[in-house]
Amino acid sequence: MPSQGNGTQGQAAEPLEATSPEAFVRLADRFIDVANRANRKVPATDIHMAFLYAAARYNAHVGRNVRDVADHEVYVEEMAGIYKEMLRTHLADPDV
């Protein structure tokens, strides 16, 4: 990833296990808010692909530079499995 940003690149954030569920959802809601604001001018189909691209890019950064994964394919499968489960859960949610 480029060296631009908030100056914390390369520094590990607090692990997910240490983040409260409430804080996790609040963080996710911030990303959803960005998508909803963008959707005023940009089609949702474009936004969802941009978010997938951004998630892939950021997860690649985390895998290579924060977690230092040895086997990229194992990491890809891990991330894809987590995404699939999250997507299934949200598709089943009548409030979405």
Biopython code that builds the backbone (N, CA, C, O; Angstrom):
import numpy as np
from Bio.PDB.StructureBuilder import StructureBuilder

atoms = [
    (1, "MET", "N", (0.844, -1.175, 0.000)),
    (1, "MET", "CA", (0.000, 0.000, 0.000)),
    (1, "MET", "C", (0.884, 1.229, 0.000)),
    (1, "MET", "O", (2.010, 1.184, 0.493)),
    (2, "PRO", "N", (0.387, 2.330, -0.548)),
    (2, "PRO", "CA", (1.162, 3.555, -0.529)),
    (2, "PRO", "C", (1.427, 4.011, 0.893)),
    (2, "PRO", "O", (0.724, 3.626, 1.827)),
    (3, "SER", "N", (2.437, 4.823, 1.041)),
    (3, "SER", "CA", (2.791, 5.273, 2.379)),
    (3, "SER", "C", (1.927, 6.441, 2.852)),
    (3, "SER", "O", (2.165, 6.975, 3.935)),
    (4, "GLN", "N", (0.949, 6.840, 2.079)),
    (4, "GLN", "CA", (0.049, 7.901, 2.519)),
    (4, "GLN", "C", (-0.891, 7.333, 3.558)),
    (4, "GLN", "O", (-1.086, 6.119, 3.627)),
    (5, "GLY", "N", (-1.469, 8.190, 4.357)),
    (5, "GLY", "CA", (-2.449, 7.710, 5.316)),
    (5, "GLY", "C", (-2.301, 8.400, 6.638)),
    (5, "GLY", "O", (-1.804, 9.523, 6.715)),
    (6, "ASN", "N", (-2.732, 7.732, 7.680)),
    (6, "ASN", "CA", (-2.775, 8.350, 8.988)),
    (6, "ASN", "C", (-1.516, 8.131, 9.807)),
    (6, "ASN", "O", (-1.488, 8.440, 10.998)),
    (7, "GLY", "N", (-0.493, 7.610, 9.193)),
    (7, "GLY", "CA", (0.773, 7.434, 9.893)),
    (7, "GLY", "C", (0.854, 6.165, 10.715)),
    (7, "GLY", "O", (1.829, 5.970, 11.440)),
    (8, "THR", "N", (-0.146, 5.289, 10.624)),
    (8, "THR", "CA", (-0.108, 4.066, 11.421)),
    (8, "THR", "C", (0.165, 2.853, 10.564)),
    (8, "THR", "O", (0.030, 1.728, 11.045)),
    (9, "GLN", "N", (0.543, 3.036, 9.314)),
    (9, "GLN", "CA", (0.775, 1.883, 8.455)),
    (9, "GLN", "C", (1.922, 1.065, 8.992)),
    (9, "GLN", "O", (2.918, 1.597, 9.480)),
    (10, "GLY", "N", (1.761, -0.246, 8.893)),
    (10, "GLY", "CA", (2.776, -1.146, 9.391)),
    (10, "GLY", "C", (2.628, -1.434, 10.869)),
    (10, "GLY", "O", (3.262, -2.354, 11.385)),
    (11, "GLN", "N", (1.799, -0.662, 11.562)),
    (11, "GLN", "CA", (1.568, -0.902, 12.970)),
    (11, "GLN", "C", (0.323, -1.756, 13.116)),
    (11, "GLN", "O", (-0.710, -1.474, 12.509)),
    (12, "ALA", "N", (0.423, -2.767, 13.900)),
    (12, "ALA", "CA", (-0.731, -3.640, 14.103)),
    (12, "ALA", "C", (-1.763, -2.935, 14.957)),
    (12, "ALA", "O", (-1.439, -2.349, 15.990)),
    (13, "ALA", "N", (-2.995, -2.996, 14.522)),
    (13, "ALA", "CA", (-4.092, -2.459, 15.309)),
    (13, "ALA", "C", (-4.444, -3.465, 16.390)),
    (13, "ALA", "O", (-3.922, -4.580, 16.418)),
    (14, "GLU", "N", (-5.325, -3.058, 17.265)),
    (14, "GLU", "CA", (-5.815, -3.960, 18.289)),
    (14, "GLU", "C", (-6.453, -5.168, 17.610)),
    (14, "GLU", "O", (-7.242, -4.989, 16.682)),
    (15, "PRO", "N", (-6.143, -6.383, 18.035)),
    (15, "PRO", "CA", (-6.721, -7.557, 17.390)),
    (15, "PRO", "C", (-8.240, -7.555, 17.489)),
    (15, "PRO", "O", (-8.814, -7.020, 18.437)),
    (16, "LEU", "N", (-8.883, -8.165, 16.489)),
    (16, "LEU", "CA", (-10.337, -8.221, 16.440)),
    (16, "LEU", "C", (-10.903, -8.819, 17.720)),
    (16, "LEU", "O", (-11.937, -8.362, 18.207)),
    (17, "GLU", "N", (-10.252, -9.820, 18.267)),
    (17, "GLU", "CA", (-10.751, -10.467, 19.471)),
    (17, "GLU", "C", (-10.845, -9.480, 20.630)),
    (17, "GLU", "O", (-11.679, -9.652, 21.519)),
    (18, "ALA", "N", (-10.004, -8.452, 20.633)),
    (18, "ALA", "CA", (-10.002, -7.476, 21.719)),
    (18, "ALA", "C", (-10.988, -6.338, 21.468)),
    (18, "ALA", "O", (-11.236, -5.531, 22.364)),
    (19, "THR", "N", (-11.546, -6.263, 20.276)),
    (19, "THR", "CA", (-12.508, -5.225, 19.944)),
    (19, "THR", "C", (-13.892, -5.696, 20.366)),
    (19, "THR", "O", (-14.301, -6.814, 20.052)),
    (20, "SER", "N", (-14.607, -4.837, 21.078)),
    (20, "SER", "CA", (-15.953, -5.229, 21.505)),
    (20, "SER", "C", (-16.856, -5.368, 20.291)),
    (20, "SER", "O", (-16.629, -4.715, 19.272)),
    (21, "PRO", "N", (-17.871, -6.206, 20.386)),
    (21, "PRO", "CA", (-18.820, -6.339, 19.269)),
    (21, "PRO", "C", (-19.475, -5.005, 18.908)),
    (21, "PRO", "O", (-19.715, -4.728, 17.733)),
    (22, "GLU", "N", (-19.760, -4.196, 19.900)),
    (22, "GLU", "CA", (-20.381, -2.894, 19.650)),
    (22, "GLU", "C", (-19.450, -1.977, 18.865)),
    (22, "GLU", "O", (-19.882, -1.302, 17.931)),
    (23, "ALA", "N", (-18.173, -1.952, 19.241)),
    (23, "ALA", "CA", (-17.198, -1.118, 18.539)),
    (23, "ALA", "C", (-16.987, -1.624, 17.117)),
    (23, "ALA", "O", (-16.828, -0.832, 16.188)),
    (24, "PHE", "N", (-16.987, -2.931, 16.951)),
    (24, "PHE", "CA", (-16.842, -3.536, 15.624)),
    (24, "PHE", "C", (-17.981, -3.100, 14.710)),
    (24, "PHE", "O", (-17.747, -2.694, 13.572)),
    (25, "VAL", "N", (-19.214, -3.184, 15.205)),
    (25, "VAL", "CA", (-20.383, -2.796, 14.405)),
    (25, "VAL", "C", (-20.362, -1.297, 14.119)),
    (25, "VAL", "O", (-20.705, -0.879, 13.013)),
    (26, "ARG", "N", (-19.968, -0.488, 15.087)),
    (26, "ARG", "CA", (-19.877, 0.968, 14.851)),
    (26, "ARG", "C", (-18.861, 1.270, 13.751)),
    (26, "ARG", "O", (-19.099, 2.134, 12.907)),
    (27, "LEU", "N", (-17.746, 0.572, 13.756)),
    (27, "LEU", "CA", (-16.745, 0.773, 12.712)),
    (27, "LEU", "C", (-17.301, 0.370, 11.357)),
    (27, "LEU", "O", (-17.145, 1.106, 10.383)),
    (28, "ALA", "N", (-17.945, -0.783, 11.281)),
    (28, "ALA", "CA", (-18.556, -1.229, 10.022)),
    (28, "ALA", "C", (-19.615, -0.236, 9.561)),
    (28, "ALA", "O", (-19.717, 0.051, 8.368)),
    (29, "ASP", "N", (-20.399, 0.287, 10.490)),
    (29, "ASP", "CA", (-21.438, 1.265, 10.140)),
    (29, "ASP", "C", (-20.849, 2.528, 9.510)),
    (29, "ASP", "O", (-21.496, 3.170, 8.682)),
    (30, "ARG", "N", (-19.635, 2.880, 9.898)),
    (30, "ARG", "CA", (-18.981, 4.058, 9.285)),
    (30, "ARG", "C", (-18.718, 3.811, 7.803)),
    (30, "ARG", "O", (-18.873, 4.719, 6.986)),
    (31, "PHE", "N", (-18.326, 2.602, 7.457)),
    (31, "PHE", "CA", (-18.105, 2.267, 6.049)),
    (31, "PHE", "C", (-19.429, 2.240, 5.288)),
    (31, "PHE", "O", (-19.507, 2.700, 4.148)),
    (32, "ILE", "N", (-20.460, 1.702, 5.919)),
    (32, "ILE", "CA", (-21.777, 1.676, 5.289)),
    (32, "ILE", "C", (-22.283, 3.090, 5.062)),
    (32, "ILE", "O", (-22.908, 3.364, 4.037)),
    (33, "ASP", "N", (-22.025, 3.989, 5.998)),
    (33, "ASP", "CA", (-22.423, 5.390, 5.838)),
    (33, "ASP", "C", (-21.731, 6.017, 4.630)),
    (33, "ASP", "O", (-22.356, 6.768, 3.881)),
    (34, "VAL", "N", (-20.456, 5.720, 4.435)),
    (34, "VAL", "CA", (-19.735, 6.225, 3.252)),
    (34, "VAL", "C", (-20.416, 5.722, 1.985)),
    (34, "VAL", "O", (-20.611, 6.486, 1.039)),
    (35, "ALA", "N", (-20.774, 4.447, 1.963)),
    (35, "ALA", "CA", (-21.452, 3.880, 0.789)),
    (35, "ALA", "C", (-22.801, 4.546, 0.557)),
    (35, "ALA", "O", (-23.147, 4.881, -0.576)),
    (36, "ASN", "N", (-23.555, 4.737, 1.621)),
    (36, "ASN", "CA", (-24.870, 5.355, 1.477)),
    (36, "ASN", "C", (-24.771, 6.784, 0.962)),
    (36, "ASN", "O", (-25.590, 7.202, 0.144)),
    (37, "ARG", "N", (-23.783, 7.536, 1.427)),
    (37, "ARG", "CA", (-23.599, 8.904, 0.925)),
    (37, "ARG", "C", (-23.172, 8.893, -0.541)),
    (37, "ARG", "O", (-23.644, 9.711, -1.331)),
    (38, "ALA", "N", (-22.289, 7.979, -0.905)),
    (38, "ALA", "CA", (-21.854, 7.879, -2.301)),
    (38, "ALA", "C", (-23.016, 7.493, -3.204)),
    (38, "ALA", "O", (-23.071, 7.899, -4.364)),
    (39, "ASN", "N", (-23.944, 6.707, -2.667)),
    (39, "ASN", "CA", (-25.069, 6.214, -3.451)),
    (39, "ASN", "C", (-26.036, 7.325, -3.876)),
    (39, "ASN", "O", (-26.937, 7.088, -4.681)),
    (40, "ARG", "N", (-25.855, 8.514, -3.346)),
    (40, "ARG", "CA", (-26.666, 9.649, -3.796)),
    (40, "ARG", "C", (-26.341, 10.016, -5.239)),
    (40, "ARG", "O", (-27.181, 10.558, -5.957)),
    (41, "LYS", "N", (-25.095, 9.710, -5.660)),
    (41, "LYS", "CA", (-24.656, 10.083, -7.011)),
    (41, "LYS", "C", (-24.118, 8.915, -7.824)),
    (41, "LYS", "O", (-24.009, 9.011, -9.047)),
    (42, "VAL", "N", (-23.782, 7.821, -7.165)),
    (42, "VAL", "CA", (-23.144, 6.693, -7.827)),
    (42, "VAL", "C", (-24.043, 5.466, -7.659)),
    (42, "VAL", "O", (-24.551, 5.220, -6.565)),
    (43, "PRO", "N", (-24.245, 4.693, -8.733)),
    (43, "PRO", "CA", (-25.094, 3.495, -8.603)),
    (43, "PRO", "C", (-24.540, 2.506, -7.572)),
    (43, "PRO", "O", (-23.328, 2.325, -7.452)),
    (44, "ALA", "N", (-25.441, 1.883, -6.845)),
    (44, "ALA", "CA", (-25.049, 0.914, -5.818)),
    (44, "ALA", "C", (-24.192, -0.206, -6.403)),
    (44, "ALA", "O", (-23.300, -0.721, -5.729)),
    (45, "THR", "N", (-24.459, -0.587, -7.660)),
    (45, "THR", "CA", (-23.670, -1.659, -8.278)),
    (45, "THR", "C", (-22.209, -1.247, -8.454)),
    (45, "THR", "O", (-21.320, -2.095, -8.381)),
    (46, "ASP", "N", (-21.950, 0.033, -8.684)),
    (46, "ASP", "CA", (-20.565, 0.516, -8.758)),
    (46, "ASP", "C", (-19.943, 0.583, -7.372)),
    (46, "ASP", "O", (-18.777, 0.231, -7.189)),
    (47, "ILE", "N", (-20.718, 1.032, -6.403)),
    (47, "ILE", "CA", (-20.203, 1.186, -5.041)),
    (47, "ILE", "C", (-19.824, -0.170, -4.458)),
    (47, "ILE", "O", (-18.769, -0.308, -3.839)),
    (48, "HIS", "N", (-20.674, -1.163, -4.650)),
    (48, "HIS", "CA", (-20.352, -2.447, -4.027)),
    (48, "HIS", "C", (-19.091, -3.049, -4.633)),
    (48, "HIS", "O", (-18.330, -3.709, -3.924)),
    (49, "MET", "N", (-18.855, -2.844, -5.901)),
    (49, "MET", "CA", (-17.613, -3.345, -6.500)),
    (49, "MET", "C", (-16.402, -2.546, -6.010)),
    (49, "MET", "O", (-15.326, -3.109, -5.810)),
    (50, "ALA", "N", (-16.575, -1.247, -5.818)),
    (50, "ALA", "CA", (-15.479, -0.434, -5.280)),
    (50, "ALA", "C", (-15.142, -0.872, -3.856)),
    (50, "ALA", "O", (-13.970, -0.927, -3.484)),
    (51, "PHE", "N", (-16.161, -1.181, -3.062)),
    (51, "PHE", "CA", (-15.917, -1.655, -1.705)),
    (51, "PHE", "C", (-15.221, -3.012, -1.710)),
    (51, "PHE", "O", (-14.329, -3.250, -0.895)),
    (52, "LEU", "N", (-15.616, -3.898, -2.612)),
    (52, "LEU", "CA", (-14.930, -5.189, -2.708)),
    (52, "LEU", "C", (-13.464, -5.001, -3.089)),
    (52, "LEU", "O", (-12.578, -5.649, -2.532)),
    (53, "TYR", "N", (-13.224, -4.108, -4.043)),
    (53, "TYR", "CA", (-11.851, -3.829, -4.463)),
    (53, "TYR", "C", (-11.047, -3.277, -3.281)),
    (53, "TYR", "O", (-9.930, -3.719, -3.013)),
    (54, "ALA", "N", (-11.636, -2.307, -2.586)),
    (54, "ALA", "CA", (-10.939, -1.687, -1.448)),
    (54, "ALA", "C", (-10.678, -2.706, -0.349)),
    (54, "ALA", "O", (-9.601, -2.719, 0.248)),
    (55, "ALA", "N", (-11.666, -3.563, -0.080)),
    (55, "ALA", "CA", (-11.477, -4.592, 0.948)),
    (55, "ALA", "C", (-10.362, -5.554, 0.550)),
    (55, "ALA", "O", (-9.532, -5.926, 1.379)),
    (56, "ALA", "N", (-10.344, -5.954, -0.715)),
    (56, "ALA", "CA", (-9.288, -6.853, -1.180)),
    (56, "ALA", "C", (-7.918, -6.195, -1.065)),
    (56, "ALA", "O", (-6.948, -6.819, -0.636)),
    (57, "ARG", "N", (-7.856, -4.930, -1.454)),
    (57, "ARG", "CA", (-6.584, -4.201, -1.391)),
    (57, "ARG", "C", (-6.101, -4.073, 0.053)),
    (57, "ARG", "O", (-4.933, -4.324, 0.349)),
    (58, "TYR", "N", (-7.001, -3.684, 0.942)),
    (58, "TYR", "CA", (-6.612, -3.506, 2.342)),
    (58, "TYR", "C", (-6.271, -4.846, 2.990)),
    (58, "TYR", "O", (-5.308, -4.935, 3.751)),
    (59, "ASN", "N", (-7.049, -5.887, 2.699)),
    (59, "ASN", "CA", (-6.756, -7.202, 3.263)),
    (59, "ASN", "C", (-5.441, -7.753, 2.741)),
    (59, "ASN", "O", (-4.748, -8.467, 3.467)),
    (60, "ALA", "N", (-5.079, -7.442, 1.504)),
    (60, "ALA", "CA", (-3.768, -7.837, 0.985)),
    (60, "ALA", "C", (-2.667, -7.140, 1.777)),
    (60, "ALA", "O", (-1.663, -7.756, 2.134)),
    (61, "HIS", "N", (-2.861, -5.860, 2.046)),
    (61, "HIS", "CA", (-1.898, -5.107, 2.860)),
    (61, "HIS", "C", (-1.752, -5.746, 4.245)),
    (61, "HIS", "O", (-0.637, -5.957, 4.722)),
    (62, "VAL", "N", (-2.881, -6.051, 4.885)),
    (62, "VAL", "CA", (-2.834, -6.654, 6.219)),
    (62, "VAL", "C", (-2.153, -8.024, 6.166)),
    (62, "VAL", "O", (-1.319, -8.342, 7.014)),
    (63, "GLY", "N", (-2.510, -8.823, 5.174)),
    (63, "GLY", "CA", (-1.910, -10.148, 5.052)),
    (63, "GLY", "C", (-0.406, -10.102, 4.854)),
    (63, "GLY", "O", (0.333, -10.876, 5.462)),
    (64, "ARG", "N", (0.040, -9.195, 4.004)),
    (64, "ARG", "CA", (1.472, -9.120, 3.698)),
    (64, "ARG", "C", (2.263, -8.348, 4.729)),
    (64, "ARG", "O", (3.366, -8.762, 5.086)),
    (65, "ASN", "N", (1.739, -7.241, 5.217)),
    (65, "ASN", "CA", (2.535, -6.312, 6.014)),
    (65, "ASN", "C", (2.231, -6.298, 7.508)),
    (65, "ASN", "O", (3.059, -5.842, 8.297)),
    (66, "VAL", "N", (1.084, -6.778, 7.903)),
    (66, "VAL", "CA", (0.736, -6.789, 9.323)),
    (66, "VAL", "C", (0.800, -8.214, 9.864)),
    (66, "VAL", "O", (1.469, -8.480, 10.863)),
    (67, "ARG", "N", (0.100, -9.122, 9.199)),
    (67, "ARG", "CA", (0.094, -10.524, 9.652)),
    (67, "ARG", "C", (1.269, -11.307, 9.090)),
    (67, "ARG", "O", (1.615, -12.360, 9.626)),
    (68, "ASP", "N", (1.890, -10.822, 8.027)),
    (68, "ASP", "CA", (3.036, -11.480, 7.403)),
    (68, "ASP", "C", (2.738, -12.957, 7.114)),
    (68, "ASP", "O", (3.491, -13.845, 7.514)),
    (69, "VAL", "N", (1.615, -13.203, 6.406)),
    (69, "VAL", "CA", (1.209, -14.576, 6.116)),
    (69, "VAL", "C", (2.219, -15.242, 5.185)),
    (69, "VAL", "O", (2.710, -14.637, 4.232)),
    (70, "ALA", "N", (2.507, -16.483, 5.484)),
    (70, "ALA", "CA", (3.475, -17.224, 4.679)),
    (70, "ALA", "C", (2.840, -17.789, 3.420)),
    (70, "ALA", "O", (3.458, -17.793, 2.356)),
    (71, "ASP", "N", (1.607, -18.266, 3.539)),
    (71, "ASP", "CA", (0.926, -18.905, 2.413)),
    (71, "ASP", "C", (-0.243, -18.031, 1.991)),
    (71, "ASP", "O", (-1.282, -17.998, 2.650)),
    (72, "HIS", "N", (-0.061, -17.329, 0.890)),
    (72, "HIS", "CA", (-1.092, -16.392, 0.435)),
    (72, "HIS", "C", (-2.398, -17.087, 0.095)),
    (72, "HIS", "O", (-3.469, -16.540, 0.358)),
    (73, "GLU", "N", (-2.338, -18.275, -0.481)),
    (73, "GLU", "CA", (-3.567, -18.972, -0.861)),
    (73, "GLU", "C", (-4.377, -19.394, 0.356)),
    (73, "GLU", "O", (-5.607, -19.353, 0.321)),
    (74, "VAL", "N", (-3.718, -19.793, 1.418)),
    (74, "VAL", "CA", (-4.431, -20.131, 2.656)),
    (74, "VAL", "C", (-5.136, -18.891, 3.183)),
    (74, "VAL", "O", (-6.283, -18.966, 3.624)),
    (75, "TYR", "N", (-4.462, -17.764, 3.139)),
    (75, "TYR", "CA", (-5.048, -16.489, 3.590)),
    (75, "TYR", "C", (-6.236, -16.104, 2.714)),
    (75, "TYR", "O", (-7.266, -15.666, 3.226)),
    (76, "VAL", "N", (-6.101, -16.264, 1.397)),
    (76, "VAL", "CA", (-7.203, -15.959, 0.476)),
    (76, "VAL", "C", (-8.412, -16.815, 0.820)),
    (76, "VAL", "O", (-9.531, -16.306, 0.882)),
    (77, "GLU", "N", (-8.204, -18.098, 1.043)),
    (77, "GLU", "CA", (-9.308, -18.998, 1.387)),
    (77, "GLU", "C", (-9.933, -18.611, 2.720)),
    (77, "GLU", "O", (-11.154, -18.650, 2.872)),
    (78, "GLU", "N", (-9.107, -18.242, 3.673)),
    (78, "GLU", "CA", (-9.609, -17.805, 4.986)),
    (78, "GLU", "C", (-10.491, -16.564, 4.833)),
    (78, "GLU", "O", (-11.598, -16.513, 5.369)),
    (79, "MET", "N", (-10.001, -15.578, 4.108)),
    (79, "MET", "CA", (-10.753, -14.333, 3.925)),
    (79, "MET", "C", (-12.039, -14.582, 3.134)),
    (79, "MET", "O", (-13.088, -14.025, 3.460)),
    (80, "ALA", "N", (-11.959, -15.418, 2.095)),
    (80, "ALA", "CA", (-13.138, -15.714, 1.277)),
    (80, "ALA", "C", (-14.197, -16.439, 2.107)),
    (80, "ALA", "O", (-15.389, -16.163, 1.967)),
    (81, "GLY", "N", (-13.779, -17.348, 2.956)),
    (81, "GLY", "CA", (-14.721, -18.063, 3.812)),
    (81, "GLY", "C", (-15.416, -17.144, 4.794)),
    (81, "GLY", "O", (-16.621, -17.259, 5.015)),
    (82, "ILE", "N", (-14.661, -16.231, 5.384)),
    (82, "ILE", "CA", (-15.249, -15.263, 6.318)),
    (82, "ILE", "C", (-16.252, -14.383, 5.578)),
    (82, "ILE", "O", (-17.352, -14.145, 6.076)),
    (83, "TYR", "N", (-15.882, -13.901, 4.397)),
    (83, "TYR", "CA", (-16.784, -13.063, 3.609)),
    (83, "TYR", "C", (-18.068, -13.811, 3.257)),
    (83, "TYR", "O", (-19.162, -13.264, 3.396)),
    (84, "LYS", "N", (-17.940, -15.049, 2.806)),
    (84, "LYS", "CA", (-19.124, -15.835, 2.432)),
    (84, "LYS", "C", (-20.092, -15.964, 3.606)),
    (84, "LYS", "O", (-21.301, -15.806, 3.440)),
    (85, "GLU", "N", (-19.560, -16.249, 4.783)),
    (85, "GLU", "CA", (-20.418, -16.408, 5.954)),
    (85, "GLU", "C", (-21.092, -15.080, 6.319)),
    (85, "GLU", "O", (-22.279, -15.059, 6.647)),
    (86, "MET", "N", (-20.352, -13.991, 6.265)),
    (86, "MET", "CA", (-20.943, -12.676, 6.550)),
    (86, "MET", "C", (-22.033, -12.343, 5.537)),
    (86, "MET", "O", (-23.097, -11.846, 5.906)),
    (87, "LEU", "N", (-21.770, -12.613, 4.271)),
    (87, "LEU", "CA", (-22.746, -12.318, 3.219)),
    (87, "LEU", "C", (-24.008, -13.156, 3.422)),
    (87, "LEU", "O", (-25.117, -12.632, 3.323)),
    (88, "ARG", "N", (-23.855, -14.430, 3.700)),
    (88, "ARG", "CA", (-25.021, -15.294, 3.941)),
    (88, "ARG", "C", (-25.837, -14.785, 5.125)),
    (88, "ARG", "O", (-27.066, -14.759, 5.067)),
    (89, "THR", "N", (-25.168, -14.387, 6.185)),
    (89, "THR", "CA", (-25.853, -13.878, 7.368)),
    (89, "THR", "C", (-26.662, -12.629, 7.022)),
    (89, "THR", "O", (-27.815, -12.499, 7.432)),
    (90, "HIS", "N", (-26.061, -11.719, 6.275)),
    (90, "HIS", "CA", (-26.764, -10.472, 5.934)),
    (90, "HIS", "C", (-27.891, -10.698, 4.942)),
    (90, "HIS", "O", (-28.926, -10.037, 5.029)),
    (91, "LEU", "N", (-27.713, -11.618, 4.000)),
    (91, "LEU", "CA", (-28.791, -11.926, 3.056)),
    (91, "LEU", "C", (-29.993, -12.523, 3.769)),
    (91, "LEU", "O", (-31.127, -12.330, 3.333)),
    (92, "ALA", "N", (-29.767, -13.232, 4.841)),
    (92, "ALA", "CA", (-30.853, -13.834, 5.620)),
    (92, "ALA", "C", (-31.516, -12.848, 6.580)),
    (92, "ALA", "O", (-32.558, -13.150, 7.161)),
    (93, "ASP", "N", (-30.916, -11.674, 6.746)),
    (93, "ASP", "CA", (-31.416, -10.667, 7.696)),
    (93, "ASP", "C", (-32.550, -9.878, 7.039)),
    (93, "ASP", "O", (-32.307, -9.187, 6.050)),
    (94, "PRO", "N", (-33.780, -9.959, 7.554)),
    (94, "PRO", "CA", (-34.893, -9.233, 6.942)),
    (94, "PRO", "C", (-34.777, -7.707, 7.075)),
    (94, "PRO", "O", (-35.487, -6.970, 6.391)),
    (95, "ASP", "N", (-33.881, -7.234, 7.958)),
    (95, "ASP", "CA", (-33.725, -5.793, 8.154)),
    (95, "ASP", "C", (-32.729, -5.151, 7.183)),
    (95, "ASP", "O", (-32.548, -3.933, 7.195)),
    (96, "VAL", "N", (-32.094, -5.956, 6.354)),
    (96, "VAL", "CA", (-31.118, -5.385, 5.410)),
    (96, "VAL", "C", (-31.864, -4.685, 4.291)),
    (96, "VAL", "O", (-31.241, -4.134, 3.384)),
]
sb = StructureBuilder()
sb.init_structure("model")
sb.init_model(0)
sb.init_chain("A")
sb.init_seg("    ")
for serial, (resi, resn, name, xyz) in enumerate(atoms, 1):
    if name == "N":
        sb.init_residue(resn, " ", resi, " ")
    sb.init_atom(name, np.array(xyz, "f"), 0.0, 1.0, " ", f" {name:<3s}", serial, name[0])
structure = sb.get_structure()
